[in-house]
Amino acid sequence: MHEDQLLPAEPGIRAIARELYRHAKDLPLISPHGHVDPAILADDRPFPDPARLIVVPDHYVTRMLASQGIAPAALGVPSLDGTPVQTDGRTIWRLLAANWHLLRGTPSRLWTERVFGEVFGVEGPLNTGTADDVYDAIAERLADPAFRPRALFERFNLEVLATTESPLADLGAHAKLAAEGWGGPGGRVITTFRPDDLVDLDWPGWTDRVAQLGAGTYAEFLDRLRERRQAFIAAGATSSDHGHPSAATLALPRDEAAALFDRALRGHAEDGDAERFRAHMLVEFARMSVEDGLVMQLHPGAVRNHNAALFARHGRDVGGDIPGPTEYVRALKPLLDELGTDPRFRIVLYTLDETAFTRELAPLAGGYPAVFLGAPWWFLDSPEGLRRFREAVTETAGFYNTAGFVDDTRAFCSIPVRHDVARRVDAGFLARLVAEHRLPLDEAAETIADLAYHLPKRVYQRTVHTGASS
């Protein structure tokens, strides 16, 4: 990697960006939202072969290759319908190498090349001629105890990593981490409460999951959810996360919500019930946040499983989702009318709809003390997406109504490079403000440290559990 990668091309601004980047590059990593399996760290076993570490679980990569006709099964993605799946890691790796050109210009290529070089010390291009050499070099390192998950966690300078689990999860991996000094309140690996599968009536198996929760009535449903939130807090959680199709919120009267719940439980849900229940439950969860202190995250706008054939063959979260237009101003008003100025409440808003940043989200964050803006996410967590975010929101929301970077990844080894990309982009953005005499250099240096480290600690209430000052 070139030392000036992603920094501005203009020499004068680049010099300022180098100086600003220096203030952020070595700060610890705060990872408040992601999807790493906590068992990876709880068990601390060696990672599998390079393909199963870097290719198979990364739907950013497999999705791009699938768009060019390369079947996910050929890349080792597990199937649900009995489709034969490639199991030989070297064969998967050679297929990636043969099609490496398809990733040109994408953040996936940027992240993966930097993982090769910075995590595994493997330099040079990936192609059909080098595929085996790169595979063997990474495999050799994976056999070294210095490349086990906890050792890499230390090397990555991760201060805290938040995973994401359903309320029905037994949190066994987190219990093991806590027993070994890695988890629990104030721990380095914590969980996040993600109740989508219990509030989305459209999600197949909803009634079975409600039964597993132990709820036969709406009142019991709320009680069981509160109990599970306490279990998650005991496992270190400082936030909840909600991945709804829309940002709609609705405060139904208690008896109306109970009747809706009962209809759905008996299999008699009416048209519109699913959206009304999701919207109502966002308000209920916000009220719970006031009670128990969990920061609320909202990730709306993904049209899930849009690729029906991919979903039928391989299931959820394998690259079949598509962003949709998302409205926030009217959608969030019922929730914000009730809690938007309550000092006990905090909500971090994300979007897959860039048109909402300037028009809706930045003004909302600038108008309600409870609202913070989450970093560009998923389809937008690219260098250009990160730049556009700062350009879109800073004039209205400033820097301090944003919540810091989130890597949102299942790819554990990509975490440090994703954070570094964000720090480099922020250095470039702040450098331009300095060069245009819009911000003094010393304030820009303070700001980049806040964006990289202090803000996410503060917004996600990390200090509540550690006692450390941010």
N, C-alpha and C positions, 0 to 999 in steps of 0.2 A: 504494500500500500504506500502510495506517495504521502509524504508527511502533510501536504496541503490538500489532501483529498476533501472535496466538498466545500472548501473555503473559497471566497470570492476570487475571481480571476484578475480583477483590477489590482495592481501591485500595492497601491496605497491602502486600500481597504483590506486586502489580504494581510498586510503587516499588522493592522489593528486586530483583525480576527485571530491571528496567531496568538497575540497577547491575551485576548479574552479567553480563547480556548484553554490556555495554560491555567487559568483560574478554575476550570471545571473538569479537566480531563482526569484528574486523579481522585476526585471526590467519590465516596462510596456510592453504590447503586441502590436505589430504592425501587423495588419492582412491585407496585401496589395492585396490578391487575395482570393476570396471566393464567395459563392453562397447563403448566408443568405438572406432571403426575407426582404427588408428594412421595409416593413409594420409591421413586428414583433416589431420593435423598434419605428416606427412612431406611431402606435396605443397603444403600451405598455399594451396590454391586457394580462390577465393571460394565460399561456400556456394551451393547451388542456390536455387531459389525458396522462399518461405516455407513452402509446403505440403510440399515434399520435405525441408525442414529440421525442421519442427515436427510435422507430422501423419503422414506416410507411415511413418517408422521407429518411431513411438512406439506400441507395442502396448498400453500403458495406455489411450491415447485410442481407437485403432481397435477395441479389444476392447469398450469400453463402448458405442460406437456400434453395433457388430455385435450386441450384446445387444438392441438395439432394432430390429433388422432392416435395418440399413444395411450393405450388402455391403462387405467390405474392398476388393474390386476398385474400388468407386466412390470409395474413399479413396486409390487409387493403390498399394495393397499388391500387389507383384508376384505373378503366378500361376505355377504349375507345370504346369497342365493346359490351358493355352491360353485360359483365360477372359479375355475382353477387359478391360483395366484402364484406368481413367481416367488420362490423362497430362497433362491441362491443370491446372496448379497453381492457377489462379484458381477453376476449377470445384470442385476439391477443397476449397479454402478456403471457398467459399460454402456448401458442404454442411456443413462443420464449424460455421460461424457459424449456420446455420439450426437446428442441433441442439445448440447450445452449452448449452442448459438441461439437457441430459441429464447433463452433468458437474457439476451443482450439488452441493456438499458433498464432492466427491472431491479427493484430493490432486493429481490431474492438472490440475484446473481451477486450484487454488492455484498450482502450479508454473508453468503456462502463462501465467496472468495476470501473474505476477511476471517471467517472461521477457519478456513484452511490455513491461512498464514499466521494469524495471531493466537489462535487456540492450539493448533497442532504443529505450527512451525513448518508447514508444507508450502513452498513457494512454487511459482511457475504456473503455466496454463493447464487447464483441464481439457483434454481432447481424447480422441480414440488412441493416439499414440502414447499418452501419459496416464491413461485411466488406471491401469494396473499398478503403476508406481505410486500414484497418489493414494489409491486404495490401501496398498500394503503399508505405506508410511503412516497413514492414520490408524490402521489396524494395529500396527506395532505400538503406537502410543497408547491406544486404548487398553493394551495389556499391562501398561505401567500403572502402579498404584497412584502416581501423581496425576493421573487422568481419571480417577474415580470421581463420582459426582460431588462428594463433600470437599475433596481436594480442589476441584475446579471452582466450587462455590467460593472457597477462600481466595483462590487466585483471581477470580472475577471481581473481588472486592464488593461482594453483595452484602449489604447490611441487613436487608430483609427481602424475602420473596413471598408474595401472596399467591396461593393456589386458589382454585375455584371448585366448590363442591355443591351438590344437591343437598337439601335438608335431610334426605334419606340416607346419605352417606354415613358409614359408621365411624369415620374419622380415625380409623385404626392407625394409619400411617402417621397422622399428626400426634396421636397418643404416644407412639414409639419415639417420634422426634422429641416430644416434650420430656419423656423419661430420660432421654440421653442429652438433655440440655440444649436442644436445637429448636424446640417449638414451645407452644403455649403463649400466654400473654407476655409480650416483650421479647418473644423468641425470634429467631432468624427466619424460620419457615412458619408461616401462618396460613390460615384458611380464609375463605370468603364465602358468605352465605348466598347461594344462587338458587332461588325457589321457582324458576320458570316452569319446571316440569310439574309443579303442584298448583299453578294458577292458570295454566293454559289449557282450557277445555278442549281445544283442537288437537292437542298432542295425544296421539293414541296411547291408551293405557292409563288415562287420567284417573278413572275411578279406582283402579287397582292401586295406584300410588297413594291416593287418599286413604284407602283402607290400610295400606302399609304404614302410613303416618299415624293411624289409630283414631281417625276422626269420622264420626257418623253424622254430626250436625255442624252447622256453620260455626257455632260458638266453640265446639271442640276443635274445629279446624284452626281457628285463630289461637286457641290456647296451645295446641300442639306446635304451631309455628313459633310462638313465643318461646316455648321450651327448647325447641331446636336452635333458635337464635342464641339462647344462653349457652347451649353446648358448644356452639361455634365460637362464642366469645371466650369460653374456657379454653378453646383450642387456639386462641390468639387473634381471632378475627377482629378487625377494626372497621370492616365495611361489608355491605351487602351489594349484590349486583343483579341487575334486572335486564334481560335481553328481549324485550317485547317487540312485536311487529311494528308498533307505533308508539308515540309518546303520550297517547291519550290517558288522561286521568279523570276520575269520576268519583264523587263522594255520595254513594247511595245511602238512603236510610237503612238502618240495621235490618229491619224486617224485610225490605226489598232485596237486600244482599243475601239474606238467609233463604228467601224463597228461590232466588236464582240458583244458589248453591244446591238446594234440595232438588230442584228440577234436573240439574245437570247430573247429580248423583244417581237419580232414578232413570237416567237415559232419555230425558224429555227436554233437553236444552232447546231453546227457541232461536230463530235467526237473530243474530246480534248479541246473544248472551255471552259468547266467548270474549268478544271485544269489551263489552261492558264489565265483565268480571275481572279481566286483566286490568282495565282502567281503574276500577274500584280498589283492587288489591294494591295497586301502587300507592294509593292514598293510605290504605291500612298499614302498609309497610313503612310509609313515611311517619305515621303516628307511632309505630313501634320504634323507629329510629330515635324519636324524641324521648321515648322511655328508656332505651338501652344504650344509646350513644353510637350505634353503628352509622357510619357515613353511607349514604345511599348513592349508588352508581346506576345510571340509566344508559343502556346501549340499545337504542331502538333502530328500526329502519332496514333490517336485513330481511329480504324475502327468502325465507328458509326453504331449502330443498327445491329450488326452482328447476333444477335439472332432475326431473322425475326418474329418468332411467338410471342416473348415477346414484340417486338415493335408494332406489329399489335394489340395486346391485351391491352398494357399499355402505349405505346408511348415512348418518348425519356427519357433519363436520369433516367432509373430505373434498370440499371445493365446489359444492353445488349451489351455494347461496349467492344472491345478487343484491346489490344495494337498491333501495327504492327511495323515492322522494318522501321527505319527512317534515311534518309541520309541528312546531313547538309552542308558538305564542298562545294559541287558543287551547291546544291540547293540554298544556301544563297549568292553565289558569286555575282550575279547581284546586289543585294541590298547592299552588303558590298563594292563592287567596287564603288558605288555611295556615300555611306554615312558611311561606317565603320570607317572612321577616322574623321568624322565631329563632333566637340565638342558639337554641338547642338542636337545630336541624341544619343539615348540610347535604346538598345533592350535587353530584358531579355529572354533567351532561356530556354525552358523546354523540357523534353523528356520522353517518355514511353519506350524507347529503351536503356537499360543500356549499351549495347555494344558501344553506341556512346559517352559516357562520356569521356573515356580515349582517344579514337581514334580521335574524331572530336570536341566535344564541349569544352573540356578543352583547346586544342590548339587554337581554335577560340577565346575563351575569353582571352587567353594569347597573341593573335596576333592583336586584334582590340580594341581600347579604347572604342568603342561604345557598346561592347558586354559584358554582364554579364550572369552568370549561375543561373537559378532558381533552387530552392530546388527540391528534389525528389517529385514527384507529382502522386497522384491518386493511381495506382497500386504499386508505389514505396515508398509511404510516410510511411513506416514501420520502426521500429528500425533497422533492418538489412539493409533495403534500404538506410536509412540515413547514416549508417556506411560505406556502400559500396561507396556511393557518395563521402564522404570525402576522402576515400582511393583512389578513382579513379581520382579525379580532383585536389587535393591539390598540388601534385608535379609539375604539369604543370601550373595550373591557380592560385595557391595560395589561400588564404582566401578572398582577397579583390577584386577579380573578381567574387565573388558570391554575391547573392542578399538577403540573409537571408531566414528565413523559411516562407512558406505560408501554411495555413491550408486547403485551397481549400475545404471548407465544407459547406454543407447545415445544418448541425447539430450544432446549435448555442451553446448548452451546452458542446460540445466537444472541443471548441476552446482552452480553457486554458490547458486542458490535452494534446492536440496535441502539443502545443508550449512547454510544459514542457518536453515531450518525446524528442523533438529535442534538447533542452538545455542539457538534461542528456546525450544524445548520443554524443554531441559535447564535453561535459566535459570529457567523457571517451576517445575520440579520442585525445584531447589535452593533457590529462594526460599521455598517452603513449609517446607522443613527449617529454614531460618533463622528464619522467622516463628514456628515452633513451638518455637524454642530447642533444636533438635536438632543444629544445626551452626553454628559461628560464621561470621560474614560473611566474614572473611578466608580461612577454609578453603574456603568455598563458591566464592569467587573463584578460588582456586588450582585447585579441582576442575574448574570449567567450562573453564578453559584446558587442563587435562590432557585432559579428554574430547574437546575440539575439536581438539587439535593434538598434544600431547606423547605421549598414549597410543598413537595409531595409529603414530606414528614409532617408538616403542619396541617395540610388539608386532610390527610388520612389519619390524623390524630395519633401518629406514632408516638408522640411525646406523652400521651395519656398513659401509655403502658411502660415506657422506658424511663420516664422521668428526666430524660435528657432535654436540654434546651435546643431549640431550632432557631 
